């Protein structure tokens, strides 16, 4: 069942989103060659908790047999698509890193992700990041009352593929609110199911995951980290938004 949020509930989600946006800015400023993903994780957790919030991802339960998620962020480097576990991995010049963060405050979650350059990166990697970012904005043009979920999906896929990249199928966006993952699912590609009609008060985490090569991915033995099967780069961009009677509100950007 899809949860419709009141204006006051969306305002609470915006407060979670503001902490999250500031967290991503701190991480962005800290990313450089020689920094470990574990150090970035500690920075994020310290900042989130300092502001009275809780990292949504820490302790999150995964697939059967997987450990509860140990980090406050997902830190996915190069061919890692999503759910990279932060730790001892040291960033080097030319890497790209996708950082996904969740914040829980006053009973509501916010969720967002960005892909950052480490030092000087190739033009092809830069283009991948730019296209992934813009695909989100192309998608939310359709996140308006009366449209369907598939309208968002089609817009994202069309933009990504027109730029020569591919959209991950196995992992999708989602509703969000009191729970991190709520209905509905939001694929980043066209499906036969059109999905529900959008209504004011829906809150959605829209998150294109875009590969430089083929769209196929595989799950590593840790049962968390997802990588491209062909070893090519992957980028990720996500915001939590609210559907309104007019333009959608992005709740995880600094105002």
N, C-alpha and C positions, 0 to 999 in steps of 0.2 A: 504494500500500500504506500502511495506517495504522500509524504508529509508536506502540507502547505503551511508556510510560516507567516506569522503576523508581522507587522512592521516592527514591533518591539523586539521580536525574536531575531529578525534580520539585523536590527541594530546591535544586538548582542553578538551575532556572528561577525559583524563588521569589526567589533573590538578584538575578537580572536584573530581576525584577518589582519588587523593593523600590527599586532605583535608579530605575526608571521611575516608580513612584508618587511618589517624592520630586521627580523632575523635573517632573511635572505640578503638584505643589504650588508649586514655584518659579515656573512659568509662570503659574499662577493668581494668585499674589501680584503678578506684574509686569504683568498685563493692566490697562490703563487707557487712556482717550482720549489720543492723541498718541504712543503706542508703536507702532513698526512691527513687522510680522511677522518681518522679518529680525532685529530685536533679540531677539525671543523665541527665534528659532532659535539665535542665538549663545549665549544663556543656557543653553539645553538642551544644546547640544553641549559647552560648557565643563564643565557639571556632570557629564554622562555620562562624558567622558574623564577628568575629575579622579578619578573612582571606578574607573578602570581598565577601563572598558567601552567599547564602540564603538556609535555610532548606527547602528542596523540599516538605516535608510532611505538613508543617504548613499551615493550611487553605485549605488543599486539600478537595475537595467536594466528599462526599460519596453517599450512597444510599438515595433515597427520604426519607425525614423525619429525617435524621441524621444531627447532627451538623457538621460544617466544622471541619476537624481534628485539635484538639487544640495543639498537641505536635510537637516537632521537631524530636522526635524519636518515634518508636513503641517499647514498653517495655512489653514483653509477658512472664509472670512468670508461671512456672510449666506446668499446663494443658492448658494454653493459647497458641494457635498455632501462631497466627499473630494478629497484629493491637491492641495490648494491649495499652490502653491510659495511659500515665504516669501521676502520681499524688501523692497521699498520701500513697500509698502502700509501706510498709517498708520491705526490703529484710531480710530474716532470714537464718541462717546456714542450709545448705542442699537444698536450693532452686536452681533451674536453671532459667536463664533469657535470652530470645532471644531479642536482640537489633537490630532493623532494622533502617537504616539511609539513607536519601537521601540528596544530595548536588547539588545545581544549581549554576553554575558559567560560565560566558562568553557564555551564551545561551545554555548550555548543562547540562543535569542531569547525575549523577552517583547514583547507588543504591547498597547497600550491607548490609548483616546481619550476625551476629554471635550469638552463644549460649554460655553463660558463666556460670561457677560454682560459687555459692555463698558459701564461706567457704568450708567446707568438705562435699562432696556429695557422694551418694551411687555409688557402682561399676556399677550398672545397668544404672544409670543416666549418668555416665561418658562414658559408652559404647555407649549409645544413641547419645551423642554429637559427639563422634569419628566417628561413622558410618555415621551420617548426614554430617559431614564435608567431609569425604572421598567420599561420594556419589556424591558430587559436582565435585570432581576431576576425578572420574570415568566417569561422564557425559561429561566433557569437552574434554576427549580424543576423543570423536566423534564429537566435534564442529569444524570440518574442512571442507574446501571448497569441495563441491561435495556431501557431506552427506546430509541427511534430518533431520529436527527437531526431528522426531521420533527416530532417532538413539541415540540422547542425552537422550531422555525420557526412552528408553529401558535400557540403561546402568545404569541410576540412579535407576530405579525400581528393576532391577535384583540384584544390589548390596545391596540395602536396605532390600529386602525381603530375600535374602540369609543369612542375619544376624538376621532374626526373627522379624523385625520391619515392619511398613506399611507406605505407601506414601499417603499423603493427595491428594484427587482428585479435590476438589472444587476450590482450589487456585493454580495458576500456575505462571511460569516465563513469561517474556515478552520482547519485543523489547524496546529499550530505546535510547534517544538522545535529541533532542530539546523538546520532550515531555517525561514525566516520564513513561507513558505507551504507547508504540507503537506496531504495528504489528511486528512479529507474536507472538501468544501465545506459551508458551513452557511448556507443561505438564511434570510432573515428573513421568509419567507412560505411558505405550504403549496405543495408541489409534488407531482406524481404519484409521483415517486420518493421512497420513504420514507427512504432513506439507510441507512447501516449501523447496527447495534445498538451502543449505547454500552457500553464496557467500562472497568473500572478501569484507570487508567494512560493513558487518552487525554488529550491536552492540546489545548485548543480556544481559538481567539480568536473570541469571539461579539461581534458588532458591529452592532446595529441602526442603520440610517441612515434617518431619518424626515423626510418633507417636509410642510410646512404645506399645500401644495396637492396637485397631481397627482404620481403616483409617477415620471413619466417624467423622464429626465435626458439630458444630452448632454455630449460630450467637447469641450473647447476645443481650439484649434489647437495649443497646446503639448503636446498628447497626454498630459497628466497630469491637469489640473484638470477635475473633473466638476461641472456646475451643474444646477439645476432648469430644466426647459424653460419653465416659466411664471413664473420669476423670484421665486418664493416662498422663504421661509426653509427651511433644512434643518439638522438637528441629528444628532449622531453620539455614540454611547456604546459603549465597548468595554472588555472585560477579557480577560486570558488566564486560563483556568480549567483545573483538573484534575478529571477524573471519578474518583471513589473508590468504595469499597464502601458509602459512606454519602452524606452531603451533598457537593456539589462544593466544591472549594477555589478561592477567587479568589487568583491569584498576583500580581496587580498592584494590590493595595490595601495601604495601610500597616496593619500589625498593631497 
